[in-house]
Amino acid sequence: RIVVVDTLPASVDVKSLKMGAISHDYEFKISDQRILTWTFNDINLPDSTANEEASHGFIQFEIVPNADVVDRTRIENSAAIQFDFNLPVITNTVFNTINYDWSGVDVSNSELFVAPNPVQDELQIYLHEGGDWGDNVFMEAGTDGIQSGIALIQIFDSKGRVVKSLELNRLSHELVIPVYELKGGLYVVRSYSRNGEILTAKMIKK
């Protein structure tokens, strides 16, 4: 039996919690508004010397900062892992620093292309195959293996908040999404593939 306890910092919005992939069956609860607890009953992980790959487990989740978090805020997090009735093991502390200035995001070598830019109503998104941008050479869906292509698109505003998210049922290398409802300003567009690749582009909304 393994119990993982994560007390969230006050700077994140618990209501935005979205569970991701988790390696084993579990029970989950939230207590005292900010304490997350995952309980893995009868998990029976093998010893790492017997099976290194199967001896590990993992938890993934997403959460966003509170809307009033100021720029350059450092958000730290750690968790306690209890194996059976032993004393809990405290994980390393990880942190993210809020940065509302997207101007420093380097997209010069990105293979993600958005047009028109600036955009008014509909944004076209492409994965670029290579070569010079002027060659207009783009990938065709399905030509780069089953894990290639866009599985998820997210658009972030100037405060780093996700303002639009689109998960695709079928991998694609080209799509069009409406953005007419977004306010004018600078946005960052990110594409996520099933093999873990993340590509970034900048977008200006008129």
C-alpha positions as CSV (number, residue, x, y, z in Angstrom):
1,R,0.0,0.0,0.0
2,I,1.3,3.4,-1.0
3,V,-0.2,6.8,0.0
4,V,0.9,10.0,-1.7
5,V,-0.1,13.3,0.0
6,D,0.4,16.7,-1.7
7,T,-0.5,19.9,0.1
8,L,-1.0,22.5,-2.6
9,P,0.3,26.0,-2.2
10,A,-2.2,28.9,-1.7
11,S,-1.2,30.4,-5.0
12,V,-2.9,27.8,-7.2
13,D,-6.6,27.3,-8.0
14,V,-7.8,24.0,-6.7
15,K,-10.9,24.2,-8.8
16,S,-8.7,24.0,-11.9
17,L,-7.2,20.7,-10.9
18,K,-7.2,18.2,-13.9
19,M,-6.0,14.7,-13.4
20,G,-3.6,13.3,-16.0
21,A,-2.1,9.9,-16.4
22,I,-1.5,7.8,-13.3
23,S,0.4,4.5,-13.5
24,H,-1.8,2.3,-11.2
25,D,-5.3,2.1,-9.9
26,Y,-5.9,4.5,-7.1
27,E,-8.4,6.1,-4.8
28,F,-8.3,9.9,-4.6
29,K,-9.7,12.6,-2.2
30,I,-9.3,16.3,-1.4
31,S,-9.4,17.3,2.2
32,D,-9.1,20.6,3.9
33,Q,-9.5,22.2,0.5
34,R,-5.9,21.8,-0.5
35,I,-4.6,18.4,0.6
36,L,-4.6,15.9,-2.3
37,T,-4.3,12.2,-1.3
38,W,-3.8,9.3,-3.7
39,T,-4.1,5.8,-2.2
40,F,-2.7,2.8,-4.1
41,N,-4.0,-0.4,-2.4
42,D,-2.4,-3.7,-3.3
43,I,0.0,-2.1,-5.7
44,N,2.8,-4.6,-5.0
45,L,5.6,-2.9,-6.9
46,P,8.5,-5.3,-7.6
47,D,12.0,-4.7,-6.3
48,S,14.1,-2.5,-8.6
49,T,16.8,-5.2,-8.7
50,A,14.2,-7.7,-10.1
51,N,12.4,-5.3,-12.5
52,E,13.6,-1.8,-12.7
53,E,11.0,-0.5,-15.1
54,A,8.0,-2.0,-13.2
55,S,9.3,-0.8,-9.9
56,H,8.2,2.8,-10.6
57,G,4.9,4.6,-10.4
58,F,3.9,8.1,-11.3
59,I,1.1,10.7,-10.9
60,Q,0.4,13.5,-13.3
61,F,-2.0,16.4,-12.9
62,E,-2.5,19.9,-14.1
63,I,-3.4,23.0,-12.1
64,V,-3.3,26.7,-12.9
65,P,-2.3,29.7,-10.7
66,N,-4.9,31.9,-9.1
67,A,-5.9,34.9,-11.3
68,D,-4.4,37.4,-8.9
69,V,-0.9,35.8,-8.7
70,V,1.6,38.6,-9.4
71,D,4.4,38.4,-11.9
72,R,7.6,36.6,-10.8
73,T,5.8,34.6,-8.1
74,R,7.7,31.4,-7.3
75,I,5.3,28.4,-6.8
76,E,6.8,25.5,-5.0
77,N,5.5,22.0,-4.5
78,S,6.5,18.7,-2.9
79,A,4.8,15.5,-1.8
80,A,5.0,12.9,0.9
81,I,5.1,9.2,-0.1
82,Q,4.3,6.6,2.5
83,F,5.1,2.9,1.8
84,D,3.0,0.6,4.0
85,F,3.5,1.8,7.6
86,N,6.9,3.3,7.2
87,L,7.6,7.0,7.8
88,P,6.8,9.2,4.8
89,V,9.5,10.0,2.3
90,I,9.4,13.7,1.2
91,T,10.1,14.3,-2.5
92,N,12.4,17.0,-3.8
93,T,10.8,20.5,-4.0
94,V,10.0,21.6,-7.6
95,F,9.1,25.1,-8.5
96,N,7.7,27.2,-11.3
97,T,8.2,31.0,-11.6
98,I,5.3,33.0,-13.0
99,N,6.4,35.1,-16.0
100,Y,3.8,37.2,-17.7
101,D,6.2,38.5,-20.3
102,W,6.0,36.3,-23.4
103,S,8.3,38.5,-25.4
104,G,11.3,36.4,-24.3
105,V,9.8,33.1,-25.6
106,D,12.1,32.0,-28.5
107,V,10.1,30.6,-31.4
108,S,12.8,31.2,-34.1
109,N,13.5,27.5,-34.6
110,S,10.0,26.2,-33.9
111,E,8.3,23.9,-36.4
112,L,4.9,25.2,-35.4
113,F,3.5,27.8,-37.9
114,V,0.4,30.0,-37.4
115,A,-1.4,32.2,-40.0
116,P,-2.6,34.8,-40.5
117,N,-0.6,36.6,-37.9
118,P,-2.0,39.0,-36.7
119,V,-5.3,37.1,-36.7
120,Q,-8.9,38.3,-36.5
121,D,-11.3,35.3,-36.6
122,E,-9.8,32.0,-37.5
123,L,-6.2,30.8,-36.9
124,Q,-4.6,28.2,-39.2
125,I,-2.0,26.0,-37.5
126,Y,0.6,23.9,-39.3
127,L,3.5,21.6,-38.5
128,H,6.4,22.5,-40.7
129,E,8.4,19.7,-42.2
130,G,11.8,21.5,-42.5
131,G,13.8,23.7,-44.8
132,D,13.2,27.4,-45.2
133,W,9.9,28.9,-44.3
134,G,9.6,30.3,-47.7
135,D,9.5,26.8,-49.2
136,N,6.0,26.3,-47.8
137,V,6.7,22.6,-47.2
138,F,4.4,21.2,-44.5
139,M,3.8,17.7,-43.2
140,E,0.9,15.7,-44.3
141,A,-1.1,13.9,-41.6
142,G,0.1,10.4,-41.0
143,T,3.4,10.6,-42.9
144,D,5.6,10.6,-39.8
145,G,4.3,7.7,-37.8
146,I,1.3,7.1,-35.6
147,Q,2.7,9.2,-32.7
148,S,3.4,12.3,-34.8
149,G,1.1,15.2,-35.3
150,I,-0.9,17.5,-33.1
151,A,-2.9,15.8,-30.3
152,L,-3.6,18.9,-28.2
153,I,-3.5,22.7,-28.9
154,Q,-3.4,25.2,-26.1
155,I,-3.4,29.0,-26.3
156,F,-2.1,31.1,-23.4
157,D,-2.8,34.7,-22.7
158,S,-0.2,37.3,-21.4
159,K,-0.6,36.0,-17.8
160,G,0.1,32.4,-18.7
161,R,-3.5,31.3,-18.4
162,V,-4.9,28.7,-20.8
163,V,-7.7,30.6,-22.7
164,K,-8.4,28.0,-25.3
165,S,-7.7,24.3,-25.4
166,L,-8.5,21.8,-28.2
167,E,-7.9,18.1,-27.9
168,L,-8.0,16.2,-31.2
169,N,-9.5,12.7,-31.6
170,R,-7.3,12.2,-34.6
171,L,-3.7,13.3,-35.0
172,S,-3.3,16.2,-37.4
173,H,-0.6,18.3,-39.0
174,E,-2.9,21.1,-40.1
175,L,-6.0,22.6,-38.5
176,V,-8.1,25.7,-38.2
177,I,-9.5,27.0,-34.9
178,P,-11.7,30.0,-34.2
179,V,-10.2,32.8,-32.0
180,Y,-12.7,35.6,-32.6
181,E,-13.7,35.6,-29.0
182,L,-10.2,36.4,-27.7
183,K,-9.3,39.9,-26.7
184,G,-6.6,41.7,-28.7
185,G,-3.0,41.1,-27.6
186,L,-0.1,38.7,-27.6
187,Y,-0.7,35.0,-27.1
188,V,1.4,31.9,-27.1
189,V,0.2,28.8,-29.0
190,R,1.5,25.4,-28.0
191,S,1.0,22.0,-29.7
192,Y,1.5,18.7,-27.9
193,S,2.1,15.4,-29.6
194,R,1.5,11.9,-28.2
195,N,5.2,11.3,-28.1
196,G,5.8,14.2,-25.7
197,E,7.0,16.8,-28.2
198,I,5.9,20.4,-27.4
199,L,6.2,23.2,-30.1
200,T,5.6,26.9,-29.5
201,A,4.5,29.8,-31.7
202,K,3.4,33.4,-31.0
203,M,0.2,34.8,-32.1
204,I,-1.1,38.4,-32.2
205,K,-4.9,38.8,-31.9
206,K,-6.3,42.0,-33.5
